[in-house]
Amino acid sequence: MATANTKTTSATKARSTNSDPRGNQVFLFDKGNYMWMIIGVVLILISLFLMAGGKSEDPNQFNYDQLYSFRRITLAPIIMMIGFAIEVYAIMKKPSNGGE
Protein backbone atom coordinates (compact mmCIF):
# COMPACT_ATOMS: atom_id res chain seq x y z
CA MET A 1 0.00 0.00 0.00
CA ALA A 2 2.86 2.36 0.81
CA THR A 3 4.52 1.79 -2.57
CA ALA A 4 1.41 2.78 -4.48
CA ASN A 5 1.17 5.99 -2.47
CA THR A 6 4.79 6.95 -3.16
CA LYS A 7 4.34 6.27 -6.88
CA THR A 8 1.33 8.56 -6.97
CA THR A 9 3.17 11.28 -5.06
CA SER A 10 6.21 11.17 -7.34
CA ALA A 11 3.99 11.20 -10.44
CA THR A 12 2.11 14.21 -9.08
CA LYS A 13 5.38 16.04 -8.39
CA ALA A 14 6.62 15.29 -11.92
CA ARG A 15 3.41 16.63 -13.44
CA SER A 16 3.39 19.79 -11.34
CA THR A 17 6.99 20.66 -12.16
CA ASN A 18 6.41 20.12 -15.90
CA SER A 19 3.21 22.19 -16.01
CA ASP A 20 4.70 25.20 -14.21
CA PRO A 21 6.38 27.31 -16.89
CA ARG A 22 9.41 28.99 -15.38
CA GLY A 23 12.49 30.49 -16.92
CA ASN A 24 12.63 30.06 -20.68
CA GLN A 25 9.15 29.71 -22.10
CA VAL A 26 8.58 28.24 -25.53
CA PHE A 27 6.17 30.17 -27.72
CA LEU A 28 4.06 28.51 -30.38
CA PHE A 29 4.84 31.12 -33.05
CA ASP A 30 7.92 33.18 -33.83
CA LYS A 31 8.30 36.71 -35.21
CA GLY A 32 7.81 35.58 -38.81
CA ASN A 33 4.46 33.94 -38.01
CA TYR A 34 3.21 37.08 -36.29
CA MET A 35 4.30 39.26 -39.20
CA TRP A 36 2.32 37.08 -41.63
CA MET A 37 -0.68 37.25 -39.28
CA ILE A 38 -0.53 41.04 -39.19
CA ILE A 39 -0.31 41.18 -43.00
CA GLY A 40 -3.38 38.92 -43.26
CA VAL A 41 -5.39 41.02 -40.81
CA VAL A 42 -4.45 44.22 -42.64
CA LEU A 43 -5.63 42.74 -45.96
CA ILE A 44 -8.92 41.64 -44.39
CA LEU A 45 -9.46 45.13 -42.96
CA ILE A 46 -8.66 46.72 -46.33
CA SER A 47 -11.22 44.47 -48.02
CA LEU A 48 -13.87 45.41 -45.46
CA PHE A 49 -13.10 49.08 -46.11
CA LEU A 50 -13.46 48.50 -49.86
CA MET A 51 -16.86 46.84 -49.36
CA ALA A 52 -18.21 49.76 -47.32
CA GLY A 53 -20.44 52.45 -48.76
CA GLY A 54 -23.02 52.37 -51.51
CA LYS A 55 -25.62 54.33 -49.59
CA SER A 56 -27.96 56.44 -51.66
CA GLU A 57 -28.81 60.00 -50.62
CA ASP A 58 -32.45 59.40 -51.51
CA PRO A 59 -33.92 56.24 -49.91
CA ASN A 60 -36.44 55.97 -52.77
CA GLN A 61 -33.74 55.82 -55.44
CA PHE A 62 -31.69 52.67 -56.13
CA ASN A 63 -28.29 53.17 -57.74
CA TYR A 64 -27.30 49.79 -59.19
CA ASP A 65 -23.85 50.85 -60.41
CA GLN A 66 -22.83 52.25 -57.05
CA LEU A 67 -24.01 49.28 -54.99
CA TYR A 68 -22.85 46.50 -57.34
CA SER A 69 -19.54 47.99 -58.45
CA PHE A 70 -16.45 45.97 -59.36
CA ARG A 71 -14.75 47.15 -56.18
CA ARG A 72 -17.48 45.84 -53.85
CA ILE A 73 -18.48 42.65 -55.67
CA THR A 74 -15.17 41.38 -57.08
CA LEU A 75 -12.07 43.15 -55.77
CA ALA A 76 -12.88 43.25 -52.04
CA PRO A 77 -13.85 39.55 -51.74
CA ILE A 78 -10.69 38.49 -53.61
CA ILE A 79 -8.52 40.57 -51.26
CA MET A 80 -10.38 39.11 -48.28
CA MET A 81 -9.80 35.54 -49.46
CA ILE A 82 -6.10 36.32 -49.94
CA GLY A 83 -6.04 37.70 -46.39
CA PHE A 84 -7.64 34.54 -45.00
CA ALA A 85 -5.22 32.37 -46.99
CA ILE A 86 -2.31 34.31 -45.50
CA GLU A 87 -3.77 33.77 -42.03
CA VAL A 88 -3.93 30.01 -42.63
CA TYR A 89 -0.35 30.07 -43.90
CA ALA A 90 0.80 32.04 -40.83
CA ILE A 91 -0.80 29.53 -38.48
CA MET A 92 0.47 26.45 -40.32
CA LYS A 93 4.00 27.78 -40.99
CA LYS A 94 6.63 26.03 -38.92
CA PRO A 95 8.62 28.47 -36.78
CA SER A 96 12.17 28.99 -38.01
CA ASN A 97 13.63 28.15 -34.59
CA GLY A 98 11.97 24.73 -34.61
CA GLY A 99 9.64 25.61 -31.73
CA GLU A 100 12.49 25.64 -29.21
C-alpha positions as CSV (number, residue, x, y, z in Angstrom):
1,M,0.0,0.0,0.0
2,A,2.9,2.4,0.8
3,T,4.5,1.8,-2.6
4,A,1.4,2.8,-4.5
5,N,1.2,6.0,-2.5
6,T,4.8,6.9,-3.2
7,K,4.3,6.3,-6.9
8,T,1.3,8.6,-7.0
9,T,3.2,11.3,-5.1
10,S,6.2,11.2,-7.3
11,A,4.0,11.2,-10.4
12,T,2.1,14.2,-9.1
13,K,5.4,16.0,-8.4
14,A,6.6,15.3,-11.9
15,R,3.4,16.6,-13.4
16,S,3.4,19.8,-11.3
17,T,7.0,20.7,-12.2
18,N,6.4,20.1,-15.9
19,S,3.2,22.2,-16.0
20,D,4.7,25.2,-14.2
21,P,6.4,27.3,-16.9
22,R,9.4,29.0,-15.4
23,G,12.5,30.5,-16.9
24,N,12.6,30.1,-20.7
25,Q,9.2,29.7,-22.1
26,V,8.6,28.2,-25.5
27,F,6.2,30.2,-27.7
28,L,4.1,28.5,-30.4
29,F,4.8,31.1,-33.1
30,D,7.9,33.2,-33.8
31,K,8.3,36.7,-35.2
32,G,7.8,35.6,-38.8
33,N,4.5,33.9,-38.0
34,Y,3.2,37.1,-36.3
35,M,4.3,39.3,-39.2
36,W,2.3,37.1,-41.6
37,M,-0.7,37.2,-39.3
38,I,-0.5,41.0,-39.2
39,I,-0.3,41.2,-43.0
40,G,-3.4,38.9,-43.3
41,V,-5.4,41.0,-40.8
42,V,-4.5,44.2,-42.6
43,L,-5.6,42.7,-46.0
44,I,-8.9,41.6,-44.4
45,L,-9.5,45.1,-43.0
46,I,-8.7,46.7,-46.3
47,S,-11.2,44.5,-48.0
48,L,-13.9,45.4,-45.5
49,F,-13.1,49.1,-46.1
50,L,-13.5,48.5,-49.9
51,M,-16.9,46.8,-49.4
52,A,-18.2,49.8,-47.3
53,G,-20.4,52.4,-48.8
54,G,-23.0,52.4,-51.5
55,K,-25.6,54.3,-49.6
56,S,-28.0,56.4,-51.7
57,E,-28.8,60.0,-50.6
58,D,-32.4,59.4,-51.5
59,P,-33.9,56.2,-49.9
60,N,-36.4,56.0,-52.8
61,Q,-33.7,55.8,-55.4
62,F,-31.7,52.7,-56.1
63,N,-28.3,53.2,-57.7
64,Y,-27.3,49.8,-59.2
65,D,-23.8,50.9,-60.4
66,Q,-22.8,52.2,-57.1
67,L,-24.0,49.3,-55.0
68,Y,-22.9,46.5,-57.3
69,S,-19.5,48.0,-58.4
70,F,-16.5,46.0,-59.4
71,R,-14.8,47.2,-56.2
72,R,-17.5,45.8,-53.8
73,I,-18.5,42.6,-55.7
74,T,-15.2,41.4,-57.1
75,L,-12.1,43.2,-55.8
76,A,-12.9,43.2,-52.0
77,P,-13.9,39.5,-51.7
78,I,-10.7,38.5,-53.6
79,I,-8.5,40.6,-51.3
80,M,-10.4,39.1,-48.3
81,M,-9.8,35.5,-49.5
82,I,-6.1,36.3,-49.9
83,G,-6.0,37.7,-46.4
84,F,-7.6,34.5,-45.0
85,A,-5.2,32.4,-47.0
86,I,-2.3,34.3,-45.5
87,E,-3.8,33.8,-42.0
88,V,-3.9,30.0,-42.6
89,Y,-0.3,30.1,-43.9
90,A,0.8,32.0,-40.8
91,I,-0.8,29.5,-38.5
92,M,0.5,26.5,-40.3
93,K,4.0,27.8,-41.0
94,K,6.6,26.0,-38.9
95,P,8.6,28.5,-36.8
96,S,12.2,29.0,-38.0
97,N,13.6,28.2,-34.6
98,G,12.0,24.7,-34.6
99,G,9.6,25.6,-31.7
100,E,12.5,25.6,-29.2
